[in-house]
Amino acid sequence: MRGTHWRRLPCMFLSCLCSYILGPVVLEKSTTSQKADCGGSTASLPSTTSQTLTTSTPGTSTGTHSTAASVPVNPGKGVLLFPYGPSAGDREFVRRTVDFTSPLFKPQIGFPLGSLLWDSLYFTDNGQIIFPKSDYQIFSYPNPPLRGFSDWDSVAMVAPFWDDADFSSSRGTIFYQEYETLYDDYNTLVQKVESSINTLTKTRNYKARWALKITWVHVPAYPAQVTIGTNTYQAILSTDGSRSYALFLYQSGGMQWTVTGRPGNPVLMGFSSGDGYFKNSQLTFHPVWEKYRPDQFLDSNSGLRGLQIYKLHREEKPNYRLRCLQWLKRQPQWPSWGWNQISCPCSWNQGVLDLRFQSISRGSRQLCSFSSWRGGVCCRYGPWGELLQGWRVQSPWQLDQELELQNWCCHFNSNPSFCALYQLRRPPVSCAGYQPSSLAWMVGDPHITTLDGVNYTFNGLGDFLLVRTQDRNSSFLLQGRTAQTRSANATNFIGFAAEYRSSSLHPITVQWLLKPNNTIHVQLNNQTIAFETNGEDTKDQEIFNSSGVIMTHHGSTVSASFDGAVAISVLAISNILHISCSLSKGYQNHTEGLMGFWNGNPDDDFRMPNGSTIPKRSSEEMLFHYGMTWKINGTSLFGKRDDHLPSSFTPVFLSQLLRNTSLNKNLTSSCHGDDQCIFDVLATGSEKLGNDTRAIFRIYQQMNTTLNRYPPSIKGPDVIKAYMGQTTVVNYTSDTKDITFTLRENCTDFKLFENGTLLWTPKLLEPFTLEILASSDQGSLSSVLKPRTVVCECKAESQCLYNQTSWVNNSSLEAADCKCDGNTFGRYCNYSKDPCDEQCFPNVTCISGKGCEACPPHLTGDGRHCASLEKPFLCQNKSCPEDYCYNNGFCSVSHTLGCQPVCTCPSAFTDARCFLAGNNFTPTVHQELPLRIIQLSLTEDENASQADVNASVAYRLKNLELWAFLWNRQVDQTKPSTAPASGSSLRHWNIISEFQYRPEGPVIDFLNNRLLDAVVKAFLPPAPQMRAKRSGGPRNNVAFHSISRKDVNSVMALNVSMLATYLQCNGYKDYHLVYSPQGGFTCVSPCSQGYCKHGGQCQHLPDGPRCSCVPFSIYTPWGKRCEQLSMKLGAFFGILFGTLGAILLLGVAVFVILRFWGSRARLSYRLDSAEASPR
């Protein structure tokens, strides 16, 4: 009868009669079932090999209509795991026990998770990667929290598949491999991971520096002895030092744990940083069966099946460990043969007067000296002139880089091992072995002090060799030009010229030429110097930097430092040039010229070019003859003279001047017997010139004295170790007499006596930098010692590891690590292990000191591990037929139904094999929901820290009537003010808090309509009772002042329409979103909203709803939604013939009646007629 249709009646009368009787009902084509009955709708499930389904709509036996709907096929394989196993270079780690943990991994650069940089991590058999707070706080945590990850979590963890596993049988194993690519090392897998992260997260230039691949292979569920299916999945952690990501990969078809065998164990995927930053997998709020099949889940972020990716860092921060390691790796090895010749001046005064060292900036108290062949050294000094630190630099242009490197490795790094590594490559520079340069000078009408300290006067006229010297690396030449002093028989210097040569530099020539008004014209390699003002120094300090020479101009002084080996300072006063020359010790025994033969013996200073020597106490005439031997007769560094020298010039000597009694002896009274001053006054007649000479000579003498004065030494241990609460006694001494020892900063834990006895009794682990000062009685010179201070706070002193430390904040105090025994854990082994440190099975109570109570009813186990009482081995040879469950339903063999296959269906499906839908379900978030953001203005008077305020605000917002709080994105203190009445200090805080929208439940309505009022209520006094904290940290009980509605502002909120764009009803055609304030968003089937008309029965098939039309009365509904009505054929003819029969009967009746009445009428007429006829 398939395809048979009704035929129109040929009789116009019947058609018109039907239309008249039935009114608006129109005769149309109708579909019927092959079945003749008019019972309920049926739908036959196809065989497992069929991909089409024929459904029959019941009706009359006169016709049928069929529809074909596609049944979902295997959507294709998911992502492939990265290569693993021995062939991929992996290591295997497995323990045949219920719970176990891996060895610790310790990335050199740490691993960013949340807001912290973690030092160590380990993985477990239960599908977790855990970041412990200490190396002895190691647990396996078999039971995930039912609520998922949240900001309440105290354990930092990345969980690719957190559920109770069991390797105690012979099945399953774990492979892992660690990848370190700090220095751009190439690795195929790391490169693929980088490419995946760049693509999936839209990140640019991500370069992994450390990665860890872990593969759980054929993992049995607990209990392994009675479970059949296994899981195979992989996790890859990767970081570039500042950013970090996790990839979870699930083998297609390899996730086989049965849902029915996991009572109370909802698997958890995602991560939590332990400090409020977390992310749950999109599967977290999906049906349980979907959670256990992540290999089938199409991730909306990646767009791939069986792959999930997570950003683990809360914000991007610089990784100073990585920068330190990479910088040191790139640095070339410096030549070691010159390093031992570099030292710092022992005091600030020494360094300032050592012209080889230059001040870096006026306020920093830093001095640097540079050499092309041995590198450079920079020295930093304290407020008392004591040397604090010295370090090497390679060139003046790399000073900032070297300081930055030092900050990366030492100051910005909490791990002292990096600073130790830096110091191996850059050994700290002290003043041990410092030798001040030897100073020679020439002042006035030249009065010369040689390098060995011999004084004499020489009034030669012309160009002279002042000093010529060399060592194995360089040579130096200094010449001077003199002119007649006014009209006197004396001379003075009007120019100096220096030449420095080195194997690593081009020749350097500098000239100082006297100009009018005590100005100096300076040329470098015959080019005039243009000094630039150093913005950080005094206004009239100028500096010029060139390769191999640094020159400074300050007032009437121009100084030059040649390659850190020679320093020249030229001063113009009284229209005379005065000079000082400093030579490094390397030039000793290799000098000649007017500055003498420098060998530490003043008796042979006056050595002439021919090698002969005149005595130190020779006459002025002999000394003049000696000086003239060093006159340059050829071309000098100055070139040809422009002025004409008198040929008859004869100098005057002091003995001649003193014999001339006609001179005014009153002129020399201010000289106070100084021969050099007396000579200049008597020779020139200028008292000012004589006094200037005397003053300058004394300055140079004082410089030489200061250069050779050393601060007191400090002898004692460089490392002090102490145990918390116990007193450590250390003695410091000095070779210098009359020394006083003091602490730069007072601390209650330290006490230092003037004799150098130090007592240290640590009470609290607070940052402190110990600096011991040794000062002479005059107080002019001081030394400082900064010993390493290591304190141990372990529970027992035997647990202290003084050689493994970490810095306490930004100070020199170091906290020793602890080696806990088997019964303790924690950063300082201060917690005793308790059976309740790990969660019990859900809904099982843990009793401290005893452990978990019994498993829930119908389960067996020890309270931490619980399993079903079923006996799966009864059905171990049974398996589900292929494609038995449709639409990603999960098939399992039921132990209670005679080993029959049973489908666990998504929540939308209503039948036993996941084919017919119709139930409502929670929509899928296809794009991450935005956050609800508010801004709080709070006030407190407890001087709370930023961490205290953050913890206190978070605690209150977590305890609102609905849990939706994520974290405080920003906590800033605004400008403090003072309450006028009490004078107490009020602190104002600005907090930006973020909340998470969720599609289900009343969260949306609460966040959009009631959140602000709830926040105001939460901050009304009294403060809620705060929970106790097990370990130290910020307090969460700051008492804030009451707030009003104006103190709570909405920053961002999304209305229902905008939120709906982030949700979708995946996999079920024609489902649509419906919102209610209490229920949130729900995916609703049209079947539940009257999709089928006229009592039709609705079945929601995979490709949309289908209606089974049910006849009623005399009608048969038809159409897609049973919206059309047709009359039954039998009913039509029944009505038709019934009507015709009624009409016929009615006609007969009328005829009979008429007939009866007609007959009666005729009879009556005859009687009347008969009676009337006789009348």
Buried (B, 14 or more C-beta within 10 A) or exposed (E): EEEEEBEEBEEEEBEEBBEEEBEEBEBEEBBBBBBEEBEEBBBEBBEEEEEEBEBBBBBBEBBBBBBEBEBBEEEEEBBEBBBBEEEEBBEEBBEEEBBBBBEEBEBBBBBBBBBBBBBBBBBBBBBBBBBBBBBBBBBBBBBBBEEBBBBEBEBBBBBBBBBBBBBBEEBBBBBBBBBBBBEEEEBEBBEEBBEBBBEBBEBEEBBBBBBBBBBBBBBBBBBBEBBBBBBBBBBBBBBBBBBBBBBBBBBBBBBBBBBBBBBBBBBBBBBBBBBBBBBBBBBBBBBBBBBBBBBBBBBBBBEBBBBBBBBBBBEEBEBBBBBBBBBBEEEEEBEEEBBEBBBBBBBBBBBBBBBBBBBBEEEEBBBBBBBBBBBBBBBBBBEBBBBBBBBBBBBBEBBEEBBBBBBBBBEBBBBBBBBEBBBEBBBEBBBEEBEBBBBBBBBBBBBBBBBBBBBBBBBBBBBBBBBBBBBEBBBBBBBBBBBBBEEBBBBBBBBBBBBBBBEEBEEBBBBBBBEEEBEBEBBBEEEEBEBEEBEEBEEEBBBBEBEBBBBBBBEBBBBBBBBBBBBBBBBBBBBBBBBBBBBBBBBBEBBBBBBBBBBEEBEBBBBBEEEEBBEBEBEBEEBBBBBBBBBBEEEBBBEEEEEEEEEEBEBBBBEEBBEEEEBEEEBBEBBEEBBBBBBBBBBBBBBEBBBBBBEBBEBBBEBBEBBEBBBBBBEBEEEBBBBBEEEBEBEBBBEBEEBBBBBBEEBEBBBBEEEBBBEBBBEEBBEBEBBBBBBBEEEBBBBBBBBBBBBBBBBBEEBBEBEBBBBBEEEBBBBBBBBBBEEBBBBBBBBEBBBBBBBBBBEBEBEEEEBBBBBBEEBEBBBBBBBBEBEBEEBEEBBBEEBBBBBBBBBBBBBEEEBEBBBBBBBBBBBBBBBBBBBBBBBBBBEEBBBBBBBBBBBBBBEBBEEBBBBBBBBBBBBBEBBBBBBBBEBEEEEEEEEEEEEEEEBBBEBBBBBBBBBBBBBBBBBBEBBBEBBBEBBEEEBEEBEEEEEEEBBBBBEBEEBEEEBBEEEEBBEBEEBBEBBBBBBBEBBBBBBEEEBBBBBBBBBBEEBBBBEBBBBBBBBBBBBBBBBEEBBBBBBBBBBBBBBBBEBBEEBBEEBEEEEEEEEEEEEEEEEEEEEEEEEEEEEEEEEEEEE
